[in-house]
Amino acid sequence: MKKQWKLEHYVRLYGDGKLSLARAARDAGGSVWAMMDYARSRKIPAQYDLEDFQRDLETVRERLAGG
């Protein structure tokens, strides 16, 4: 029951844009994949916008360049 409460609480914070998916998963005591599945089951849209994508793309470029 406590695990379910944590999942619900942290997925709500994720859905409100207050936490990243990774942070919500960690604080709920689960994996990112489990949190993604739970968010999807609760019909919570992904909180991933163009700015997030650009930041991730830059990180990939830096890693490929060895930086």
Secondary structure per residue as TSV (DSSP state, phi and psi in degrees):
chain	resnum	aa	ss	phi	psi
A	1	M	-	360.0	-41.9
A	2	K	H	-63.5	-40.1
A	3	K	H	-61.5	-42.2
A	4	Q	H	-63.6	-41.8
A	5	W	H	-61.6	-44.3
A	6	K	H	-61.9	-45.7
A	7	L	H	-57.5	-48.0
A	8	E	H	-63.4	-44.0
A	9	H	H	-62.1	-51.0
A	10	Y	H	-74.7	-29.2
A	11	V	H	-70.0	-32.5
A	12	R	H	-65.6	-43.8
A	13	L	H	-62.5	-40.1
A	14	Y	H	-62.1	-46.6
A	15	G	H	-62.6	-29.8
A	16	D	T	-82.6	-2.7
A	17	G	T	79.4	15.5
A	18	K	S	-88.8	-19.5
A	19	L	S	-136.4	150.7
A	20	S	-	-74.7	164.4
A	21	L	H	-60.5	-43.9
A	22	A	H	-62.7	-42.6
A	23	R	H	-67.2	-41.8
A	24	A	H	-61.2	-43.4
A	25	A	H	-63.1	-46.8
A	26	R	H	-61.6	-48.1
A	27	D	H	-66.3	-28.6
A	28	A	H	-81.2	-11.3
A	29	G	T	84.3	25.2
A	30	G	S	-130.8	-171.3
A	31	S	-	-91.7	162.6
A	32	V	H	-61.2	-40.4
A	33	W	H	-63.5	-42.5
A	34	A	H	-64.7	-40.0
A	35	M	H	-66.8	-39.3
A	36	M	H	-60.1	-46.0
A	37	D	H	-63.5	-41.7
A	38	Y	H	-66.7	-43.8
A	39	A	H	-59.5	-43.2
A	40	R	H	-62.7	-41.7
A	41	S	H	-65.9	-26.2
A	42	R	T	-93.4	6.7
A	43	K	T	61.4	36.0
A	44	I	-	-95.1	119.3
A	45	P	-	-67.6	152.2
A	46	A	-	-61.4	137.9
A	47	Q	-	-99.6	70.8
A	48	Y	-	-140.1	112.2
A	49	D	-	-114.4	-174.7
A	50	L	H	-59.5	-40.4
A	51	E	H	-62.5	-41.2
A	52	D	H	-61.8	-45.1
A	53	F	H	-60.7	-45.6
A	54	Q	H	-62.7	-40.7
A	55	R	H	-64.1	-43.8
A	56	D	H	-65.0	-40.3
A	57	L	H	-62.4	-42.0
A	58	E	H	-63.6	-39.1
A	59	T	H	-62.9	-42.2
A	60	V	H	-63.2	-44.6
A	61	R	H	-60.2	-43.0
A	62	E	H	-63.1	-42.2
A	63	R	H	-68.6	-37.0
A	64	L	H	-68.2	-30.5
A	65	A	T	-82.7	-4.5
A	66	G	T	85.7	17.8
A	67	G	-	-106.5	360.0
